[in-house]
Amino acid sequence: MSVALFLTGLGQAVIYVILGTGFIWLAKQIDDWRTQGFDDDTHIDDGNVAVGLRRSGLYLGIAIALTGAMTGSSNGFWLDIVQLFVDGLFITGFMFSTRFINDTIMLGHIDNDAECVRQFEQPDGTIKTGNTAVGIVEAGMYLATGFILHGSFSGGGGTFFQGILSAILFFVIGQAILLILGLFYEMTTPFNVRNEIKKDNPAAGIGLAGILIALGIILMASLSGPFTGWKNDLAGFFIYAVFGMVMLLIFQRVIDRLLLPTTSTAVEVSEDRNTAALLVTESALIAVAALIAAAM
């Protein structure tokens, strides 16, 4: 490779990064406008972990999704930039629709905005602002959606409009699967997940966020690849998604037994509020999800 081509490639990479950073900035402006009832920047400056988590999940989710849109065959640098710009607008819109889904369904009956600035009295009498558990779940939902969008926008094949329609369709299906698994998790958990989250139990938030992120990684793998036709892509997606979910649920039980041999996740969450234990088990679950995704 000549020096000129090498420098040209570096210059183009800088433009990609600038465009991607622009979408993160756009997401910040939209979220600032959406939460006009309180100043997110002030809460972050004051150390509100809940607000920090929800914002970090949003920004990371957008970046994960954009890296999927950057893959695939090139149609020429400037056409690629135009397509990335259009994809980025869709991705940003999808992220904020995910927030609506999270507020109204995944954490129904919980006002996320109010919880993230609510004050809690600590055992030592000090006051803490922000429901950390809610922030963790919201961040997990954003990250899971970012992985789904990464798979939806990655690859090539088909026309520009087929690619957009495919991304929209698989985003909707992926969100539905996330909600179904979240509901299944709540139904099969011996404690009330939403009540624990409402009580600002970070361990409960980590438990729900962990399984959402793990599923998002598996769905990303199920969606990745070039467009080969609606019938083939839908059939392949559902086969891989079902296989991955079954494997994930099996290994969730295995991890619980292996890493918490003298107790259980339910006890660590509802009785001990043990965030350390949940960080270990959910990190292991996400690691297994990455292995499942690579093996599919």
ZIVEN-V677881 format. One record per backbone hydrogen bond with DSSP energy under -1.0 kcal/mol. NH is the residue of the N-H (numbers start at 0). CO is the residue of the C=O. Records with the same first field share a line. If there is no record, write none. Layout:
NH: CO, CO
This chain:
5: 1
6: 2
7: 3
8: 4
9: 5
10: 6
11: 7
12: 8
13: 9
14: 10
15: 11
16: 12
17: 13
18: 14
19: 15
20: 16
21: 17
22: 18
23: 19
24: 20
25: 21
26: 22
27: 23
28: 24
29: 25
30: 26
31: 27
32: 28
33: 29
34: 30
37: 34
42: 38
43: 39
44: 40
45: 41
46: 43
47: 42
48: 46
51: 47
52: 48
53: 49
54: 50
55: 51
56: 52
57: 53
58: 54
59: 55
60: 56
61: 57
62: 58
63: 59
64: 60
65: 61
66: 62
68: 64
69: 65
70: 67
79: 75
80: 76
81: 77
82: 78
83: 79
84: 80
85: 81
86: 82
87: 83
88: 84
89: 85
90: 86
91: 87
92: 88
93: 89
94: 90
95: 91
96: 92
97: 93
98: 94
99: 95
100: 96
101: 97
102: 98
103: 99
104: 100
105: 100
106: 101
107: 104
109: 106
111: 109
114: 110
115: 111
116: 113
119: 127
121: 125
124: 121
127: 119
129: 117
130: 114
131: 129
134: 130
135: 131
136: 132
137: 133
138: 134
139: 135
140: 136
141: 137
142: 138
143: 139
144: 140
145: 141
146: 142
147: 143
148: 144
149: 145
150: 146
151: 147
152: 148
162: 158
163: 159
164: 160
165: 161
166: 162
167: 163
168: 164
169: 165
170: 166
171: 167
172: 168
173: 169
174: 170
175: 171
176: 172
177: 173
178: 174
179: 175
180: 176
181: 177
182: 178
183: 179
184: 180
185: 181
186: 182
187: 183
195: 191
196: 192
197: 193
198: 194
199: 196
200: 195
204: 200
205: 201
206: 202
207: 203
208: 204
209: 205
210: 206
211: 207
212: 208
213: 209
214: 210
215: 211
216: 212
217: 213
218: 214
219: 215
220: 216
221: 217
222: 218
223: 219
226: 155
232: 228
233: 229
234: 230
235: 231
236: 232
237: 233
238: 234
239: 235
240: 236
241: 237
242: 238
243: 239
244: 240
245: 241
246: 242
247: 243
248: 244
249: 245
250: 246
251: 247
252: 248
253: 249
254: 250
255: 251
256: 252
257: 253
258: 254
259: 255
262: 259
267: 263
268: 264
269: 265
270: 266
271: 266
273: 267
274: 272
277: 273
278: 274
279: 275
280: 276
281: 277
282: 278
283: 279
284: 280
285: 281
286: 282
287: 283
288: 284
289: 285
290: 286
291: 287
292: 288
293: 289
294: 290
295: 291
